[in-house]
Amino acid sequence: MNEILKCIKVSLTYQSEISETQAVKDLSFTIQKGEFVAIIGPSGCGKTTILSLLAGLITPTTGTILLNGEKLINSDNKIGYMFQKDELFPWRTIEKNIYLPLEIKKDKTKKSLEFVKSLIDKYQLTDFIKSYPNEISGGMKQRVALIRTLAGNPEILLLDEPFSALDYQTKLLVCNDVYSIIKQEHKTAILVTHDISEALSMADKIIVLSKRPAQILNVHNYTQDMSLTPLKRRENKNFGSEFEKLW
């Protein structure tokens, strides 16, 4: 694997007229191409702030973020962001929601249109393209949201607690679904979650953060059978002990 993203002593301080709050302090880590990385930590520790930094939406106060060896100034469509909610536009069909990134980028070329059509066919969305978001299940909405994110063909996917709004059973199934699609498309993914089991069931590597300001307490590498799906990982006899270690 090749290095795709690197943080070097990244810190961020929010400032107002009367105060300043340090959200992230001296964050350094490396992510390899094709890795699925989870970031976990206490509520309010700065997990989503880190995603915003990695997306290029905000600039570090100090430190450097490198994307493919170059300083991240603008993600230039190399990074896709999937939010906590599916954020599908209710007045647009599933098909028009999926094609939205191409409209925004003004990239409706024959090649890009064919690529998105192949994603729709490959991941069994063809029968739903004329439906509206209120006509499909929560789990299916998340699949559509992921395919819409992939439509822009980003190198890295940022996932901000994308399963938190789902009921537990649906969440387990959608985790499997999303994991499978990301691995099949050979994408690098960074998942922010407060759910230790979710992180352990999906990630190759887990970055454990302290309370705010966020600092890295540990980097936990998954050492079991990498071919297992998230559901099968949960059934692994070592899952409980790995959970305790992270806890």
N, C-alpha and C positions, 0 to 999 in steps of 0.2 A: 504493500500500500504506500501511497505517496502522501506527504503532508499537504493538506488543503487549507486549513485554517489554524492560525496561531495567535494567541493572546500573550503579550509580553508586558508584565507589570501594569495591567490596566486598572485604573482607578476612575471613579466618577463621583463628583460632589454636586448635588443640586443646590442652587443658590437662590435666595429670595432677597428682598430689600432688608429684611431684619434677621435672617438666619441662614445657615448652610447645613446640609445634611449629607454625610458621606454614605453613599449607597453601596459602592463596590471599592475594595481596597487590594491593590497589588495582585491582581488576578493573572495567573500565568498557566496556560495549558495548550496542548497541541491536539488537533483532530486530524486523523488520517482519512484519505479518500475512501468512501464506502463504509465508514464506521457509523454505527448507531449509538449515539451518546446521550445519556440522560443526565440532567442536572437536578438535584434534589436539595432541599434545605427547609428551614422553618418558614412559616408564613411571614411575608413582609421582609424577607432577607435580601431581596434584590434579584430574584430569578428572572422575572420578566424584563427588568432593566438590562440584564445581561443579553437577553435576546434582542432587545432594541439596539444595543451596542453592536452586536454581531450582524444585525441587518443593515447597519449604517444609518439608522434613523436618528441616533444621537451620537455625539463625538465624545470620546473619553477625555476627562480632565487631564490625565497623564497616562502615559503608556501607549502601546501600539498594537493594532490588530492587523494581521497580514492575511490576505486572501490569495492563494496561489503564489505566495512569496512577495506580493506587492501590497503596499499600505492600503487598507480599506478606506476609501474616501466615498465612493458611491458603489453600491453593490452591482450596478449595471445589469440588473435582471439575472444575476448569477445566484441570487438567494430568494427562495420562496417562503412565505410566512403563512402558517395555518393557525387561526385563532381559536380561542376557547369555544366560541360558538361558530356554527357553520357559516354565518354571515352571507347566506344566499339571498339574492334579491327576490322577494316574493312575487314581483310582477313579471319576472322573466322565467321562461321555461328552463328546465334542467340543461338543455342544449345551449341556450343563450348564456346561462350562468357559466358553463364550462368554457365557452369561447371568449368570455370577457377579457382575460389577460391579453389575448391577441388584439382585441379592439383597443385596449389601453396603450399597448406598445405599437399600435398601427403596423402590425406584422401579419396581416392576413394573406400571406403568400401561399402558393400551392403546397410548398413543402411543410409549412407550419400547420396548415389546415389538415393535411393528410396525417400529420403526426397526432394531432388531437383526435381525429376520427379513429385512428388506430387505438388510442387509449380508451375511447368510449366503447369500441367493439371488444377489446381485450378484457376489459373489466366489467362486462355484462351490464352496461348502462343503455344499450341501444333501445330496449323496450320502454325506457323511461324518459327519453329525451324531449318528448312533447308534453310531459307532465310538469306541474308546478311544485315548488318546494312543499307546500301544505298538503300535497297528495302522496308524499312518500314518507317512510319511517325516519326516525332520528338517526339510526345507524346508516341508512342509505344516504341521508343528507351529508354525513361525515365522509362517506366514500366520494360523493360528488364534490365536496369541498377539497378533498385531497387531489382528485383528478383535475379540478380547476387549477390548483396550485401547480401541478405537474405540467399543465398545458403550456406554461411559460418556459418549460424545459430548464428549470434552475439546476445548479450543481448541488446546492445545499438546501435542505428543508428545515425550517425552524417551526417546531410544534409547541404551541403555548397551551398546555393542559387541554388538548383537544377532545378528551373523553369525559371531562368533568361534569358535563350536563346530561350524560347518559345514565340510565339505570344500570345496576351492577351487571346483570346478565348480558344486556346489550353491549356494555362496555367491554366485557371479556371477548365477545365475538368480533367487535369492531377493532380492538387491539390486534387480534389475529389478522384481520383483513388489511388494516393499514400497514402492519409490519410486512406482510407478504408482498404487497404492492411496492413498498419502498425497496425491499431487497431485490425484487424482480427487475425493477428499473435501475438498480445499481446506484442509488442515490445516497448521499451522506445526509444523516438526519441528526438533529439536536432537539431532544424532548425536554421541556421543563415540566415538572410534576411535583406535587406534594405527596404522591402515593408511592411508597417504597416498593410495594409489590408490583405495581405497574412498571416502575423503572427496572426492577430486577427481571421481570418477565420479557422485556423488550430490548434492553440495551446491551451492547458489547462492553461498554465502559460507563461507569457512573461517577460523576463528579459530585462530591458531598460538600455543601457549603455551610458556613457558620451563620449565626444570626447577623443582622446588619451591623456594620458594613460587611458585605459578603466577602469572605475569604475561603480558600479551599482548605478543608480539613483533611480530605483524603480523596484519592482516585482509586475506585474499586473496579478491577477487571473481572469480567465474567469468565469463569474457568471451566464451566461444564460443557456439554455437547452443544456446539454452536448451531447445529442443524435443527434443533428443537424449535417448534413454534411457541409463542407466548403461553398458550394454554398448556402445552406439554411441559414447558419449563416450570410452571406452577405445580405440576405433579411430581417433579423431580425430588428425590429424597433429601437433597441438600438445600432445597429452597428455604426451609425454615431457618437453618443455621446461617445462610447467607443474609436472610432478612434480619436476623438478630445482630449480625455484624454491622449492617448498615444502620440499624436503629441505634 
